[in-house]
Amino acid sequence: MDRQAMSTRQYVTRGEFDRVEEELKREWKTLLVLLALAVQVKGKKTEKVASVGIKKPLKSAIVAKVLLIDTDPTSSNELATMLDEVGFEVVTTPDPNKGLQMIAEVSLIILDDELPNGEDICLRIRERSEAPIILLGSDSSETAWDRAVAMGADAYLKRTVGRFEFLARIKAILRRYRDNMNIEGEKSDV
């Protein structure tokens, strides 16, 4: 049953409602990804060198391997391309179980918040790895951050966040993680 037919009926079954709700979620997810991409394209992928005025690619000072676990191929491809353009090595998979097998090799994990059993997957990743985890979702409520932390994630980012803010947050999380590892290493040597 489509949405238009459903809107004209007074009563609908729970199954019909759930199917339409899932369809709407997929559509909104796609729209949010497209909106984020439009904002990124507007921001351009280059920065000016101050004195010369030459444009050069924006490169990351931190070279890290990022694992992206996302079932939406459009979103996954766009994020992987963006991260690759700034110097990150990116591994993508739509399969959380396959992702669990790769966590020992990565410096950062970006996890789709809307994965089936996402909370369980995040907890399992946290049990096996100390690498920072960023949940990426579309929840705009204030409880999204609290839920992410309870699941073991280090950050919650909305899919609509701009390219430069997204990259800045990733770099900050990796820098904090690296600094914490150095502090712990120094303490163990004492």
N, C-alpha and C positions, 0 to 999 in steps of 0.2 A: 504494500500500500504506500502510495507516495504522500508527501506532506500536504499537498493541495486537497486530495481526497479526504485525508484525515481531518483537515480543518473544517470541512463541511459537515462532518458527523458529530453527533452529540457525545457518543461514547466510543472509546477505542480500547482494545485489549492491551495488557501490559507488554506483551510481545511486540505488538505493532509500535507502541510508544518507544520501546527500547531500540528497535531497529532504526526508527527515524532519529532518535537521539544519537546513536552511534554514527549515522550518516552525517548529521550536523557537526559532530565533533571532528570527523575527518575533514569536512569542508572548512571549518574554522582553523584547524591546524594548518591546512594548505594555505589559507589566506594569510595567516600570521607569518608563515615562512616567506610568502611572496612580498608581504609588507616589509619584513626585515631586509629582504634582498633589495627592494626598491630604495630603502633608506641607505643601505650600504653603497649602492651604485651612485647615489647622489653625493656621498661623501668622498668618492674617488679612492683609488688604490695607491695613490702616489703622494709624496710630500715634497715641498720645494726645499732645495738646498739654499740656505739663506743668502749668501753673497752672490752666487752665480745665477740663481734662478733656474737651474737645471732640475728636472724631475727625476727622482730615482724611486725604485720600489721600496716600500716600507718593510724592513726586515726586523725580526725579533732578536733581542740580545740574548734571549734564553732559547737554546735549542733543546727541545724535548720531544719525546714520543708520546702522542696522545691517542688513547683508545676511545672511539666514538661508538656507543651502542645505541642505535636508533632504528626503529622499524620503518620509518618514513624515508624512502630512497631520495626524494627530492631534498628534504631537509638535510639528510646525511651528506649528500653530494655537495650541497652548497657550503655547509660548515667545513667539510673536509677541504674543499677548494680554498676557502678563505684562510684556514689555518696553514695549509701548504704554502700559500702565497707569501706568508710572513715568516716562513722558515721552520715550521713545526713538521715533524714526521707524523703522519696520520694513518691510523689503522681503523677501518670501519667494519662493523658487522651488525646485521639486524638480529642476530641470534645471541641472547644473553648467555647461554651456556657456552658458546664458542668464545664469547668475550671473557668469561670467567677463566678460561684456559690461557688467555693472553695477558692477564693482569700483572704477572711478574715482570713482563718486558716493558712496561710503560711507566711514564712519569706522572700522567694525569688521565683521569677517566671522566668522560662526559656521558651522562646517562639520561636517556629520554625518560622523563617523569611519567609518561603515559604508557609505559610498557605494561603488559599484563604481569602481575606479580612484581611490580617495580620495587616495592618496599622490601620484599624478600631478596630480590637480586642485589639491591644496594647493601643490605645487611651481610649477604654472603661475600660480596666484594670486600667490605670493610673487615670481615673476619680474616681474609686471606692477604690483604694488602694495606699498607699505610699510605699509598698514593692518594693524593687529593681527588675527591669526587665532586663533580659539579652536576647537579640535577638541572635539566633544561626542560621547562614546561611553560604552560600558558595560564597557570593559576595566578590571578591577580590579588588574591586575598592575603591578609597579613599572616595567616597561619601557614602559608607555603614554606616560609623560611624555618619556622619551628618544626614542621613535619620533616623537612629535609635534614635538619640537624638530628632529630630523633632517629632517622633512618641511617645516620652515619655519614651523611654528605658534609662537605665543607662549604658549599654555597648552593644557592638556588638562583638561577637566572631565567628571566622570561625570554621566550623566543623572539620577542619584539625588540629586545635590547639592540642598540646600534652596534655596528661593526667595531668601532674604536673602543667603546666601553667594554664590549665583550672581550676583545683582545687584552685590554688593560686589566680587567678582572682576572683573566687567566694568568697573565704575567705576575700579578700581585700574589695570587694564590701559590704559584710555583716558587716565587721568591720567598714567601713566608715559610713554605714547606722546606726549601733548601736551608734557610736560616735556622729553622728548628732542628733539622738533621745535623747541622754543624755544631749547634749548642749541645745537643745530646752526645755527639761524638767527642767534644771537648770534655764533657763531664765524665765520660767513661774512661778517658785517658788519665784522669787525675788520680 
